[in-house]
Amino acid sequence: MPEEIKVLVVDDSAFSRQTIKNMLLKAPIIDVIGIAVDGIDAIKKTLRYRPDIITLDLEMPEMDGFSFLRWLMRL
């Protein structure tokens, strides 16, 4: 059996987070390990959970998706 793929969902919209999470959970190989509400929250959860895949909204308060992506690429 293949190893589960750990996914972090990042979006400031609660509806979008839940919708994306529900779609991903339909695949038995996907494990949604966390959700984040903005880029700052995403940094904390990326360091904590070490996801394999991150779904990322680009327009968010506090820290937008592009700023998070620049941080992630430096990491």
Biopython code that builds the backbone (N, CA, C, O; Angstrom):
import numpy as np
from Bio.PDB.StructureBuilder import StructureBuilder

atoms = [
    (1, "MET", "N", (0.845, -1.192, 0.000)),
    (1, "MET", "CA", (0.000, 0.000, 0.000)),
    (1, "MET", "C", (0.884, 1.247, 0.000)),
    (1, "MET", "O", (1.845, 1.316, 0.766)),
    (2, "PRO", "N", (0.572, 2.242, -0.854)),
    (2, "PRO", "CA", (1.382, 3.461, -0.908)),
    (2, "PRO", "C", (1.299, 4.258, 0.383)),
    (2, "PRO", "O", (0.308, 4.201, 1.111)),
    (3, "GLU", "N", (2.353, 4.995, 0.644)),
    (3, "GLU", "CA", (2.396, 5.852, 1.828)),
    (3, "GLU", "C", (1.425, 7.015, 1.662)),
    (3, "GLU", "O", (1.235, 7.507, 0.549)),
    (4, "GLU", "N", (0.810, 7.460, 2.754)),
    (4, "GLU", "CA", (-0.109, 8.591, 2.685)),
    (4, "GLU", "C", (0.631, 9.875, 2.337)),
    (4, "GLU", "O", (1.783, 10.068, 2.726)),
    (5, "ILE", "N", (-0.043, 10.743, 1.605)),
    (5, "ILE", "CA", (0.484, 12.057, 1.244)),
    (5, "ILE", "C", (-0.087, 13.065, 2.224)),
    (5, "ILE", "O", (-1.303, 13.220, 2.335)),
    (6, "LYS", "N", (0.806, 13.753, 2.939)),
    (6, "LYS", "CA", (0.382, 14.725, 3.953)),
    (6, "LYS", "C", (0.156, 16.086, 3.292)),
    (6, "LYS", "O", (1.042, 16.619, 2.624)),
    (7, "VAL", "N", (-1.049, 16.641, 3.490)),
    (7, "VAL", "CA", (-1.422, 17.901, 2.848)),
    (7, "VAL", "C", (-1.800, 18.944, 3.895)),
    (7, "VAL", "O", (-2.508, 18.653, 4.859)),
    (8, "LEU", "N", (-1.313, 20.161, 3.685)),
    (8, "LEU", "CA", (-1.699, 21.323, 4.488)),
    (8, "LEU", "C", (-2.528, 22.238, 3.589)),
    (8, "LEU", "O", (-2.087, 22.599, 2.497)),
    (9, "VAL", "N", (-3.723, 22.612, 4.039)),
    (9, "VAL", "CA", (-4.614, 23.489, 3.283)),
    (9, "VAL", "C", (-4.508, 24.895, 3.868)),
    (9, "VAL", "O", (-4.731, 25.092, 5.063)),
    (10, "VAL", "N", (-4.164, 25.881, 3.018)),
    (10, "VAL", "CA", (-3.985, 27.261, 3.469)),
    (10, "VAL", "C", (-4.953, 28.162, 2.704)),
    (10, "VAL", "O", (-4.855, 28.289, 1.484)),
    (11, "ASP", "N", (-5.884, 28.782, 3.420)),
    (11, "ASP", "CA", (-6.852, 29.689, 2.797)),
    (11, "ASP", "C", (-7.511, 30.514, 3.895)),
    (11, "ASP", "O", (-7.783, 29.996, 4.978)),
    (12, "ASP", "N", (-7.768, 31.786, 3.630)),
    (12, "ASP", "CA", (-8.414, 32.616, 4.648)),
    (12, "ASP", "C", (-9.921, 32.427, 4.677)),
    (12, "ASP", "O", (-10.570, 32.871, 5.625)),
    (13, "SER", "N", (-10.494, 31.790, 3.684)),
    (13, "SER", "CA", (-11.933, 31.541, 3.627)),
    (13, "SER", "C", (-12.258, 30.182, 4.265)),
    (13, "SER", "O", (-11.779, 29.144, 3.810)),
    (14, "ALA", "N", (-13.070, 30.204, 5.313)),
    (14, "ALA", "CA", (-13.453, 28.959, 5.983)),
    (14, "ALA", "C", (-14.186, 28.024, 5.014)),
    (14, "ALA", "O", (-13.988, 26.809, 5.052)),
    (15, "PHE", "N", (-15.024, 28.587, 4.156)),
    (15, "PHE", "CA", (-15.746, 27.770, 3.180)),
    (15, "PHE", "C", (-14.771, 27.082, 2.228)),
    (15, "PHE", "O", (-14.898, 25.888, 1.957)),
    (16, "SER", "N", (-13.798, 27.839, 1.723)),
    (16, "SER", "CA", (-12.814, 27.254, 0.798)),
    (16, "SER", "C", (-11.967, 26.193, 1.480)),
    (16, "SER", "O", (-11.708, 25.141, 0.897)),
    (17, "ARG", "N", (-11.533, 26.455, 2.707)),
    (17, "ARG", "CA", (-10.738, 25.463, 3.438)),
    (17, "ARG", "C", (-11.510, 24.155, 3.571)),
    (17, "ARG", "O", (-10.973, 23.079, 3.308)),
    (18, "GLN", "N", (-12.760, 24.254, 3.977)),
    (18, "GLN", "CA", (-13.566, 23.056, 4.179)),
    (18, "GLN", "C", (-13.838, 22.335, 2.862)),
    (18, "GLN", "O", (-13.794, 21.106, 2.808)),
    (19, "THR", "N", (-14.117, 23.087, 1.806)),
    (19, "THR", "CA", (-14.385, 22.493, 0.495)),
    (19, "THR", "C", (-13.159, 21.755, -0.028)),
    (19, "THR", "O", (-13.263, 20.620, -0.495)),
    (20, "ILE", "N", (-11.996, 22.401, 0.051)),
    (20, "ILE", "CA", (-10.754, 21.771, -0.415)),
    (20, "ILE", "C", (-10.449, 20.530, 0.418)),
    (20, "ILE", "O", (-10.087, 19.485, -0.122)),
    (21, "LYS", "N", (-10.598, 20.650, 1.728)),
    (21, "LYS", "CA", (-10.351, 19.514, 2.618)),
    (21, "LYS", "C", (-11.260, 18.341, 2.273)),
    (21, "LYS", "O", (-10.798, 17.204, 2.182)),
    (22, "ASN", "N", (-12.544, 18.609, 2.080)),
    (22, "ASN", "CA", (-13.491, 17.541, 1.756)),
    (22, "ASN", "C", (-13.160, 16.872, 0.425)),
    (22, "ASN", "O", (-13.276, 15.653, 0.300)),
    (23, "MET", "N", (-12.751, 17.655, -0.564)),
    (23, "MET", "CA", (-12.375, 17.076, -1.858)),
    (23, "MET", "C", (-11.142, 16.185, -1.713)),
    (23, "MET", "O", (-11.095, 15.088, -2.268)),
    (24, "LEU", "N", (-10.157, 16.656, -0.973)),
    (24, "LEU", "CA", (-8.926, 15.889, -0.804)),
    (24, "LEU", "C", (-9.159, 14.591, -0.043)),
    (24, "LEU", "O", (-8.554, 13.565, -0.355)),
    (25, "LEU", "N", (-10.032, 14.637, 0.949)),
    (25, "LEU", "CA", (-10.269, 13.455, 1.773)),
    (25, "LEU", "C", (-10.980, 12.332, 1.027)),
    (25, "LEU", "O", (-11.067, 11.215, 1.537)),
    (26, "LYS", "N", (-11.486, 12.609, -0.167)),
    (26, "LYS", "CA", (-12.103, 11.564, -0.983)),
    (26, "LYS", "C", (-11.056, 10.602, -1.538)),
    (26, "LYS", "O", (-11.380, 9.472, -1.903)),
    (27, "ALA", "N", (-9.812, 11.043, -1.600)),
    (27, "ALA", "CA", (-8.722, 10.182, -2.068)),
    (27, "ALA", "C", (-8.139, 9.454, -0.859)),
    (27, "ALA", "O", (-7.677, 10.101, 0.082)),
    (28, "PRO", "N", (-8.153, 8.117, -0.868)),
    (28, "PRO", "CA", (-7.698, 7.367, 0.305)),
    (28, "PRO", "C", (-6.218, 7.579, 0.645)),
    (28, "PRO", "O", (-5.811, 7.343, 1.782)),
    (29, "ILE", "N", (-5.425, 8.012, -0.309)),
    (29, "ILE", "CA", (-3.986, 8.194, -0.074)),
    (29, "ILE", "C", (-3.663, 9.556, 0.556)),
    (29, "ILE", "O", (-2.540, 9.783, 1.006)),
    (30, "ILE", "N", (-4.653, 10.460, 0.587)),
    (30, "ILE", "CA", (-4.448, 11.821, 1.096)),
    (30, "ILE", "C", (-4.796, 11.897, 2.578)),
    (30, "ILE", "O", (-5.829, 11.388, 3.013)),
    (31, "ASP", "N", (-3.917, 12.542, 3.349)),
    (31, "ASP", "CA", (-4.158, 12.812, 4.759)),
    (31, "ASP", "C", (-4.025, 14.317, 4.960)),
    (31, "ASP", "O", (-2.917, 14.851, 4.908)),
    (32, "VAL", "N", (-5.144, 15.010, 5.190)),
    (32, "VAL", "CA", (-5.094, 16.448, 5.461)),
    (32, "VAL", "C", (-4.640, 16.606, 6.903)),
    (32, "VAL", "O", (-5.402, 16.368, 7.840)),
    (33, "ILE", "N", (-3.387, 17.012, 7.063)),
    (33, "ILE", "CA", (-2.788, 17.065, 8.401)),
    (33, "ILE", "C", (-3.047, 18.378, 9.119)),
    (33, "ILE", "O", (-2.815, 18.492, 10.323)),
    (34, "GLY", "N", (-3.532, 19.379, 8.372)),
    (34, "GLY", "CA", (-3.812, 20.649, 9.014)),
    (34, "GLY", "C", (-4.382, 21.661, 8.048)),
    (34, "GLY", "O", (-4.345, 21.496, 6.829)),
    (35, "ILE", "N", (-4.918, 22.732, 8.651)),
    (35, "ILE", "CA", (-5.397, 23.863, 7.874)),
    (35, "ILE", "C", (-4.799, 25.123, 8.485)),
    (35, "ILE", "O", (-4.565, 25.190, 9.691)),
    (36, "ALA", "N", (-4.555, 26.122, 7.637)),
    (36, "ALA", "CA", (-4.002, 27.388, 8.102)),
    (36, "ALA", "C", (-4.833, 28.521, 7.511)),
    (36, "ALA", "O", (-5.350, 28.406, 6.400)),
    (37, "VAL", "N", (-4.958, 29.614, 8.258)),
    (37, "VAL", "CA", (-5.837, 30.708, 7.855)),
    (37, "VAL", "C", (-5.111, 31.850, 7.142)),
    (37, "VAL", "O", (-5.758, 32.714, 6.551)),
    (38, "ASP", "N", (-3.781, 31.865, 7.190)),
    (38, "ASP", "CA", (-2.996, 32.874, 6.477)),
    (38, "ASP", "C", (-1.543, 32.400, 6.404)),
    (38, "ASP", "O", (-1.210, 31.319, 6.891)),
    (39, "GLY", "N", (-0.697, 33.205, 5.800)),
    (39, "GLY", "CA", (0.691, 32.805, 5.606)),
    (39, "GLY", "C", (1.466, 32.603, 6.898)),
    (39, "GLY", "O", (2.296, 31.698, 6.989)),
    (40, "ILE", "N", (1.206, 33.425, 7.884)),
    (40, "ILE", "CA", (1.905, 33.284, 9.166)),
    (40, "ILE", "C", (1.532, 31.964, 9.832)),
    (40, "ILE", "O", (2.396, 31.242, 10.330)),
    (41, "ASP", "N", (0.246, 31.660, 9.834)),
    (41, "ASP", "CA", (-0.227, 30.383, 10.366)),
    (41, "ASP", "C", (0.359, 29.225, 9.550)),
    (41, "ASP", "O", (0.706, 28.181, 10.102)),
    (42, "ALA", "N", (0.464, 29.421, 8.238)),
    (42, "ALA", "CA", (1.017, 28.380, 7.360)),
    (42, "ALA", "C", (2.485, 28.104, 7.681)),
    (42, "ALA", "O", (2.916, 26.952, 7.640)),
    (43, "ILE", "N", (3.254, 29.136, 7.997)),
    (43, "ILE", "CA", (4.664, 28.940, 8.366)),
    (43, "ILE", "C", (4.748, 28.058, 9.609)),
    (43, "ILE", "O", (5.500, 27.084, 9.635)),
    (44, "LYS", "N", (3.978, 28.401, 10.633)),
    (44, "LYS", "CA", (3.995, 27.624, 11.875)),
    (44, "LYS", "C", (3.627, 26.160, 11.617)),
    (44, "LYS", "O", (4.279, 25.250, 12.131)),
    (45, "LYS", "N", (2.586, 25.942, 10.823)),
    (45, "LYS", "CA", (2.118, 24.576, 10.601)),
    (45, "LYS", "C", (3.016, 23.806, 9.635)),
    (45, "LYS", "O", (3.116, 22.583, 9.726)),
    (46, "THR", "N", (3.665, 24.507, 8.715)),
    (46, "THR", "CA", (4.629, 23.849, 7.827)),
    (46, "THR", "C", (5.818, 23.343, 8.633)),
    (46, "THR", "O", (6.264, 22.212, 8.437)),
    (47, "LEU", "N", (6.333, 24.172, 9.537)),
    (47, "LEU", "CA", (7.456, 23.757, 10.373)),
    (47, "LEU", "C", (7.061, 22.630, 11.328)),
    (47, "LEU", "O", (7.865, 21.744, 11.618)),
    (48, "ARG", "N", (5.838, 22.669, 11.805)),
    (48, "ARG", "CA", (5.380, 21.660, 12.769)),
    (48, "ARG", "C", (5.049, 20.318, 12.114)),
    (48, "ARG", "O", (5.449, 19.264, 12.610)),
    (49, "TYR", "N", (4.310, 20.362, 10.991)),
    (49, "TYR", "CA", (3.790, 19.129, 10.395)),
    (49, "TYR", "C", (4.590, 18.591, 9.213)),
    (49, "TYR", "O", (4.446, 17.421, 8.858)),
    (50, "ARG", "N", (5.428, 19.420, 8.599)),
    (50, "ARG", "CA", (6.233, 18.993, 7.440)),
    (50, "ARG", "C", (5.377, 18.333, 6.353)),
    (50, "ARG", "O", (5.585, 17.160, 6.042)),
    (51, "PRO", "N", (4.413, 19.072, 5.765)),
    (51, "PRO", "CA", (3.537, 18.472, 4.747)),
    (51, "PRO", "C", (4.292, 18.143, 3.464)),
    (51, "PRO", "O", (5.323, 18.743, 3.161)),
    (52, "ASP", "N", (3.761, 17.180, 2.720)),
    (52, "ASP", "CA", (4.307, 16.849, 1.401)),
    (52, "ASP", "C", (3.784, 17.827, 0.352)),
    (52, "ASP", "O", (4.494, 18.181, -0.589)),
    (53, "ILE", "N", (2.529, 18.261, 0.524)),
    (53, "ILE", "CA", (1.864, 19.167, -0.410)),
    (53, "ILE", "C", (1.173, 20.263, 0.380)),
    (53, "ILE", "O", (0.634, 20.021, 1.460)),
    (54, "ILE", "N", (1.195, 21.487, -0.174)),
    (54, "ILE", "CA", (0.498, 22.619, 0.436)),
    (54, "ILE", "C", (-0.408, 23.232, -0.627)),
    (54, "ILE", "O", (0.061, 23.640, -1.690)),
    (55, "THR", "N", (-1.722, 23.298, -0.333)),
    (55, "THR", "CA", (-2.615, 24.069, -1.201)),
    (55, "THR", "C", (-2.586, 25.485, -0.657)),
    (55, "THR", "O", (-2.636, 25.680, 0.557)),
    (56, "LEU", "N", (-2.506, 26.479, -1.538)),
    (56, "LEU", "CA", (-2.210, 27.833, -1.072)),
    (56, "LEU", "C", (-3.065, 28.874, -1.769)),
    (56, "LEU", "O", (-3.048, 28.987, -2.994)),
    (57, "ASP", "N", (-3.813, 29.632, -0.982)),
    (57, "ASP", "CA", (-4.523, 30.811, -1.473)),
    (57, "ASP", "C", (-3.482, 31.920, -1.615)),
    (57, "ASP", "O", (-2.582, 32.029, -0.782)),
    (58, "LEU", "N", (-3.591, 32.732, -2.643)),
    (58, "LEU", "CA", (-2.595, 33.778, -2.855)),
    (58, "LEU", "C", (-2.953, 35.092, -2.174)),
    (58, "LEU", "O", (-2.059, 35.823, -1.748)),
    (59, "GLU", "N", (-4.235, 35.404, -2.064)),
    (59, "GLU", "CA", (-4.660, 36.659, -1.443)),
    (59, "GLU", "C", (-5.231, 36.387, -0.058)),
    (59, "GLU", "O", (-6.345, 35.883, 0.086)),
    (60, "MET", "N", (-4.436, 36.736, 0.967)),
    (60, "MET", "CA", (-4.848, 36.520, 2.361)),
    (60, "MET", "C", (-4.361, 37.685, 3.205)),
    (60, "MET", "O", (-3.420, 38.375, 2.816)),
    (61, "PRO", "N", (-4.992, 37.917, 4.363)),
    (61, "PRO", "CA", (-4.519, 38.962, 5.273)),
    (61, "PRO", "C", (-3.236, 38.516, 5.988)),
    (61, "PRO", "O", (-2.828, 37.358, 5.890)),
    (62, "GLU", "N", (-2.625, 39.433, 6.693)),
    (62, "GLU", "CA", (-1.409, 39.187, 7.469)),
    (62, "GLU", "C", (-0.208, 38.887, 6.570)),
    (62, "GLU", "O", (0.698, 39.712, 6.450)),
    (63, "MET", "N", (-0.198, 37.720, 5.943)),
    (63, "MET", "CA", (0.865, 37.370, 4.999)),
    (63, "MET", "C", (0.204, 36.669, 3.822)),
    (63, "MET", "O", (-0.477, 35.658, 3.994)),
    (64, "ASP", "N", (0.406, 37.212, 2.625)),
    (64, "ASP", "CA", (-0.244, 36.617, 1.456)),
    (64, "ASP", "C", (0.500, 35.366, 0.989)),
    (64, "ASP", "O", (1.586, 35.051, 1.477)),
    (65, "GLY", "N", (-0.099, 34.675, 0.049)),
    (65, "GLY", "CA", (0.468, 33.425, -0.448)),
    (65, "GLY", "C", (1.814, 33.596, -1.119)),
    (65, "GLY", "O", (2.679, 32.728, -0.996)),
    (66, "PHE", "N", (2.012, 34.712, -1.837)),
    (66, "PHE", "CA", (3.301, 34.946, -2.500)),
    (66, "PHE", "C", (4.428, 35.117, -1.480)),
    (66, "PHE", "O", (5.529, 34.602, -1.676)),
    (67, "SER", "N", (4.152, 35.838, -0.397)),
    (67, "SER", "CA", (5.172, 36.020, 0.650)),
    (67, "SER", "C", (5.484, 34.681, 1.317)),
    (67, "SER", "O", (6.644, 34.375, 1.592)),
    (68, "PHE", "N", (4.455, 33.893, 1.574)),
    (68, "PHE", "CA", (4.673, 32.566, 2.146)),
    (68, "PHE", "C", (5.513, 31.718, 1.205)),
    (68, "PHE", "O", (6.430, 31.023, 1.641)),
    (69, "LEU", "N", (5.203, 31.773, -0.083)),
    (69, "LEU", "CA", (5.933, 30.982, -1.071)),
    (69, "LEU", "C", (7.407, 31.385, -1.126)),
    (69, "LEU", "O", (8.283, 30.528, -1.236)),
    (70, "ARG", "N", (7.678, 32.685, -1.049)),
    (70, "ARG", "CA", (9.087, 33.145, -1.017)),
    (70, "ARG", "C", (9.794, 32.593, 0.221)),
    (70, "ARG", "O", (10.939, 32.149, 0.133)),
    (71, "TRP", "N", (9.120, 32.617, 1.373)),
    (71, "TRP", "CA", (9.699, 32.053, 2.599)),
    (71, "TRP", "C", (9.971, 30.564, 2.414)),
    (71, "TRP", "O", (11.043, 30.076, 2.769)),
    (72, "LEU", "N", (8.998, 29.846, 1.858)),
    (72, "LEU", "CA", (9.125, 28.410, 1.680)),
    (72, "LEU", "C", (10.278, 28.054, 0.743)),
    (72, "LEU", "O", (11.010, 27.097, 0.993)),
    (73, "MET", "N", (10.438, 28.811, -0.317)),
    (73, "MET", "CA", (11.513, 28.524, -1.283)),
    (73, "MET", "C", (12.895, 28.757, -0.654)),
    (73, "MET", "O", (13.853, 28.066, -1.001)),
    (74, "ARG", "N", (13.002, 29.712, 0.256)),
    (74, "ARG", "CA", (14.287, 29.955, 0.959)),
    (74, "ARG", "C", (14.575, 28.831, 1.945)),
    (74, "ARG", "O", (15.733, 28.501, 2.200)),
    (75, "LEU", "N", (13.510, 28.242, 2.502)),
    (75, "LEU", "CA", (13.653, 27.161, 3.494)),
    (75, "LEU", "C", (14.231, 25.944, 2.819)),
    (75, "LEU", "O", (14.435, 24.917, 3.467)),
]
sb = StructureBuilder()
sb.init_structure("model")
sb.init_model(0)
sb.init_chain("A")
sb.init_seg("    ")
for serial, (resi, resn, name, xyz) in enumerate(atoms, 1):
    if name == "N":
        sb.init_residue(resn, " ", resi, " ")
    sb.init_atom(name, np.array(xyz, "f"), 0.0, 1.0, " ", f" {name:<3s}", serial, name[0])
structure = sb.get_structure()
